[in-house]
Every structure is written in C-alpha cells, then in structure tokens.
Amino acid sequence: MAARAIWKGSIKIAEIVCPVAMYTAATTSERISLHLVNRKTGNRLQRVYMDEKTKKPVEREDQVKGYEAREGQYVVLESEEIAAAVPNSDKVLTVDNFITCSEIETTFFDKPYYLLPGNDAAEEAFILIREALKKSKAAAIAHTVLFRRMRPVLIRAHEKGLIATTLNFDYEVRSAKQAFKDITAKKIDPEMMEFAQHILSKKAGKFDPSKFEDRYEGALTELVRAKIEGRKIIPFKKPEPTKPNDLLEALRMSAEGKGAEPKKTTKARATKKAAAEKAPPRKKAS
C-alpha cells in the first residue's frame, strides 16, 4: 500500500490477535479547492481567532478547548487532560460480536478504511479472519479509540483485505420515524405504479462507481476556466417540478422514452476529456 498508515494496532477475536494497519479508503484530495480572498485586492485571506470581548488576536499557543458551564463562563480543557481522560484502547480493535451482512443498517455508516496485515507474520491470521467473514457472509462489530475518541467499527471482508467502517452512535443518528412523520399516506393509482415499475426495469443496471459523475466538480472547473478566459457564464436552467396533475403524463412519456436526454457520444466524451485536460491545476487548501 503506497499511502501511509493512519493507525496501527491489532484485531482481537477471543484469543486470536492479528496485527493490522489502517489506511484511508476515501480521499477528497482530487477535488478543486477554493480559497477566501479579498474582493477589492484579490489577496488571499488569513483566519485570525480573536477574543470576543477584548477583540485582540489570540496566538495559537493560547488557543485551548473549553466547555461552557454557565453562560459566558468556560471550563478550560488542556489537550493533555483530554488525552488522559479518553479510554485506553491499547491500539486494539476488540471484536464484540458478529452480525450477518443483511442486518447492517447503513444509516450508521461514518467513514471507510482499508485494513491490511500489520506485518508478514500476521498474514495467515489475517487471511483466516477474512475468509471466515466472507464464507459466513458476516461482519464483526468492534470498538477502539480512533482520533482520541472511542468508536464502534464494522469490519467486513473486501476483495483481498478488510474494510473497517467507523459507525455513528445511536444518539448521533436522527430517528427515521421522526424525520418522515409528516409524510401522509396516499394510495397510488395502479396505472402510475405500472409505469413507474416499467421505468425502473428499463433503467436497471449494476453498481458501478466508475460511472459516477461529480457534476459539481465538473461545473466548478468549467466556471473557473470561463472566468480565466473571460467567457460569458450561462447559468443552467433548473427543471420545473412535476405537478400532481401532470404526473401520469410524465410517467407515460418517461416510459415511452420521450424527452429523455440523448446518450453521450464518443465525440462528446472526447470533448469532455479535452476540457478536463485544460482545467486549472487542483491545489489542496492549506
């Protein structure tokens, strides 16, 4: 693995301890970065923390975390105190139990990480864990301290390795019943449902992330290029919401393929590729 491990420790299942290394599975480094600048001078802005009462800048060494015990009164927490108060994990992903993959509630997913053997001697135990999870179609629920916080982690077999997904706590996930409580029950016209199912079957496909298109990044890149080249910026027209009285007709037209966007041709793809090559270089925000 070319990237640097962000965490090294062990997976502990009963009396089996397997050293592992954790790597980030998702990155935002390829996104185009924007900075705050002064509209009048064009100079980049710097963030300065100020005391809300004295209005004077506060140096980095004097910036500490605090908890508001009473209005306007804060209990100061030093970094060393916070680190000492966090439960000691001993760098171990301790497996609490196993669940079948079909039981996984994805609403609780936070961030994915790759797990690899921590060293050559750990490969046999690592492969044993991977194959056992794969053949049982199971996932392990574990816990450890990551980034100075105790986190529940879901561990699954993935290709030649393992995926560790940090999970949100129950109190962090909003209740679905509460979120959807204002949606009223409506009886759907059978003809509408037939058209809807037909559209779904026509557009059936397989999960293929390589075909995902980041339209925001593409539009932002094109906007930057247009500004650099002094071209006129033409805003996209937003589609009008379908009115309830027009829903059946919209379904019928969709099922018949009318009004659909034409498929991208090879020429269109080539044009898009050429545009991407002319795009401004992406720099990480500092």
C-alpha positions in Angstrom: 0.0 0.0 0.0 1.7 3.2 -1.2 -0.2 5.5 1.3 0.9 6.0 4.9 -1.0 4.0 7.5 -3.1 6.3 9.8 -3.3 3.7 12.5 -1.5 0.5 13.5 -2.8 -2.0 16.0 -4.4 -5.4 16.2 -7.8 -7.1 15.7 -8.7 -9.2 18.7 -11.2 -12.0 18.3 -11.4 -14.1 21.5 -7.8 -15.2 22.0 -6.8 -14.5 18.3 -4.7 -11.3 18.0 -3.8 -10.2 14.4 -1.7 -7.1 13.8 -3.2 -4.7 11.2 -2.5 -1.4 9.6 -5.3 1.0 8.7 -5.4 3.3 5.6 -7.9 5.8 4.4 -10.2 4.4 1.8 -11.7 7.7 0.6 -10.0 11.0 -0.1 -11.0 14.5 -1.1 -7.5 15.5 -2.5 -8.7 15.4 -6.1 -11.4 18.0 -5.5 -10.9 21.5 -6.8 -10.0 23.8 -3.9 -11.3 27.4 -3.4 -9.9 29.9 -1.1 -11.3 33.0 0.6 -9.9 36.2 -1.0 -10.4 40.0 -0.6 -12.8 41.1 -3.4 -11.1 44.5 -3.6 -7.4 43.4 -3.6 -7.6 39.8 -4.8 -5.4 38.8 -1.9 -6.0 35.6 0.0 -7.5 36.0 3.5 -6.0 34.6 6.7 -8.1 33.2 9.5 -7.5 35.0 12.8 -9.0 34.0 16.1 -10.0 36.9 18.3 -11.1 37.2 21.9 -14.8 38.1 21.6 -14.5 40.7 24.4 -11.1 42.3 24.1 -11.2 41.9 20.2 -7.5 41.1 20.2 -6.0 38.3 18.2 -5.1 35.1 20.2 -1.9 33.3 19.5 -2.0 29.6 18.6 -0.4 28.5 21.9 -3.1 30.3 23.9 -6.0 28.7 22.0 -7.5 25.9 24.1 -10.8 24.0 24.2 -13.4 24.9 26.7 -16.8 23.8 27.9 -19.5 26.4 28.6 -20.5 25.5 32.2 -22.6 28.7 32.5 -23.4 31.5 30.1 -20.2 33.2 29.2 -18.2 31.0 31.6 -16.0 28.2 30.3 -14.1 25.3 31.9 -10.7 25.1 30.1 -9.7 21.6 29.0 -6.0 21.2 28.2 -5.0 18.7 25.4 -3.2 16.6 27.8 -6.2 16.4 30.1 -8.5 15.3 27.2 -6.0 12.7 26.1 -5.7 11.3 29.6 -9.5 11.1 30.0 -10.0 9.1 26.8 -10.4 5.3 27.5 -7.1 3.5 26.7 -7.6 1.2 23.7 -4.1 -0.3 23.7 -4.4 0.0 19.9 -6.7 -2.9 19.7 -9.9 -3.4 17.6 -11.7 -5.6 20.1 -14.5 -7.6 18.4 -17.7 -7.6 20.5 -19.9 -9.8 18.3 -20.7 -10.8 14.7 -23.7 -9.9 12.6 -24.9 -11.1 9.2 -24.3 -8.6 6.4 -28.0 -8.4 5.7 -28.5 -6.9 9.2 -26.3 -3.9 8.5 -28.1 -0.5 8.8 -26.1 1.8 6.5 -27.6 4.9 8.2 -25.0 4.4 10.9 -22.0 4.4 8.5 -19.4 7.1 9.0 -16.1 6.6 7.2 -14.4 3.6 5.5 -10.8 2.5 6.0 -8.8 -0.3 4.5 -7.3 -2.9 6.9 -4.2 -4.8 5.8 -1.9 -7.2 7.6 0.4 -5.3 10.0 3.4 -7.4 9.0 4.3 -10.6 7.1 3.9 -12.8 10.2 0.3 -11.6 10.5 -0.8 -12.7 7.0 -2.1 -16.2 7.9 -4.3 -14.9 10.8 -5.5 -12.0 8.6 -6.5 -14.3 5.7 -8.2 -16.7 8.2 -10.3 -13.8 9.5 -11.1 -12.5 6.0 -12.2 -15.9 4.7 -14.2 -16.7 7.8 -16.2 -13.5 7.4 -16.5 -14.0 3.7 -17.8 -17.5 3.8 -20.2 -16.7 6.7 -21.4 -13.5 5.0 -20.8 -11.9 8.3 -19.4 -8.7 9.7 -17.6 -8.0 13.0 -18.7 -5.3 15.4 -15.6 -4.0 17.2 -14.5 -0.9 19.2 -11.3 1.0 19.6 -10.0 4.5 20.2 -9.5 6.4 16.9 -8.6 10.1 16.8 -8.9 10.4 20.6 -12.4 9.0 20.7 -13.8 5.6 21.4 -15.5 4.4 18.2 -17.6 1.4 17.2 -16.3 -0.1 14.0 -17.8 -2.5 11.5 -15.3 -4.9 9.9 -16.1 -6.8 6.6 -14.2 -8.9 4.1 -13.5 -6.9 1.0 -11.6 -8.3 -2.0 -8.1 -9.4 -0.7 -8.4 -7.4 2.5 -10.8 -6.0 5.1 -12.9 -2.8 5.3 -13.3 -1.1 8.6 -16.2 1.4 8.7 -16.5 3.7 11.7 -20.0 3.9 12.9 -22.1 6.7 14.3 -23.5 6.2 17.8 -27.3 5.7 18.2 -27.7 9.2 19.6 -26.0 10.7 16.6 -28.4 9.3 14.1 -31.8 11.0 13.8 -34.9 8.9 14.1 -36.3 7.9 10.7 -39.8 7.9 12.2 -39.4 11.4 13.4 -37.9 12.6 10.1 -40.7 11.1 8.0 -43.6 11.7 10.4 -45.2 14.5 8.3 -45.4 12.4 5.1 -49.0 11.4 4.6 -50.3 8.1 3.4 -51.6 8.2 -0.2 -53.0 5.5 -2.4 -51.1 5.3 -5.7 -53.0 4.8 -8.9 -52.3 1.3 -10.3 -51.5 2.7 -13.7 -49.0 5.1 -12.3 -47.3 2.3 -10.4 -47.2 0.1 -13.5 -45.4 3.0 -15.4 -43.0 3.6 -12.5 -42.0 -0.1 -12.4 -41.6 -0.2 -16.1 -39.2 2.8 -16.0 -37.2 1.2 -13.2 -36.9 -2.1 -15.2 -35.7 -0.1 -18.3 -33.0 1.7 -16.3 -31.9 -1.4 -14.3 -28.1 -1.7 -14.0 -25.3 -2.7 -11.7 -23.5 -0.8 -9.0 -20.5 0.7 -10.9 -18.8 3.7 -9.1 -16.6 4.3 -12.1 -19.6 5.7 -13.9 -20.4 8.2 -11.1 -20.0 11.7 -12.4 -19.2 14.6 -10.0 -21.2 17.2 -11.8 -20.4 19.8 -9.1 -16.7 19.4 -9.7 -17.1 19.5 -13.4 -19.3 22.6 -13.3 -17.0 24.3 -10.9 -13.9 23.5 -13.1 -15.8 24.9 -16.2 -16.8 28.0 -14.3 -13.1 28.7 -13.3 -12.0 28.2 -16.9 -14.7 30.5 -18.2 -13.7 33.2 -15.7 -10.0 32.8 -16.6 -10.8 33.0 -20.3 -13.2 35.9 -19.9 -16.1 33.9 -21.4 -19.8 34.7 -20.6 -21.2 32.4 -18.0 -24.6 30.9 -18.8 -26.4 29.5 -15.8 -28.1 26.1 -16.1 -31.9 26.1 -16.2 -33.4 24.3 -13.3 -36.0 21.6 -14.2 -39.6 22.5 -13.1 -41.1 20.2 -10.5 -43.8 17.8 -11.9 -47.2 19.0 -10.9 -49.6 16.4 -9.4 -52.0 16.7 -12.3 -49.1 16.1 -14.8 -47.6 13.1 -13.0 -49.4 10.4 -15.0 -48.4 12.1 -18.3 -44.8 12.5 -17.2 -44.7 8.8 -16.3 -46.2 7.8 -19.7 -43.6 10.0 -21.6 -40.8 8.6 -19.5 -41.9 5.0 -20.1 -42.0 5.7 -23.9 -38.6 7.3 -23.8 -39.8 10.8 -24.9 -38.0 13.8 -23.6 -35.0 11.8 -22.4 -31.5 13.2 -22.7 -29.5 11.8 -25.7 -26.8 9.3 -24.8 -23.3 10.8 -24.8 -21.4 10.1 -28.0 -17.8 9.3 -28.4 -17.3 12.8 -29.6 -18.9 14.3 -26.5 -16.7 12.2 -24.3 -13.6 13.3 -26.2 -14.7 17.0 -25.8 -15.2 16.4 -22.1 -11.7 14.8 -21.8 -10.2 17.8 -23.7 -11.9 20.2 -21.3 -10.6 18.3 -18.3 -7.1 18.5 -19.6 -7.3 22.3 -19.9 -8.8 22.6 -16.4 -6.8 24.7 -13.9 -4.5 22.6 -11.7 -6.1 21.5 -8.4 -4.4 22.6 -5.3 -5.1 21.4 -1.8 -6.4 24.1 0.5 -4.0 25.0 3.3 
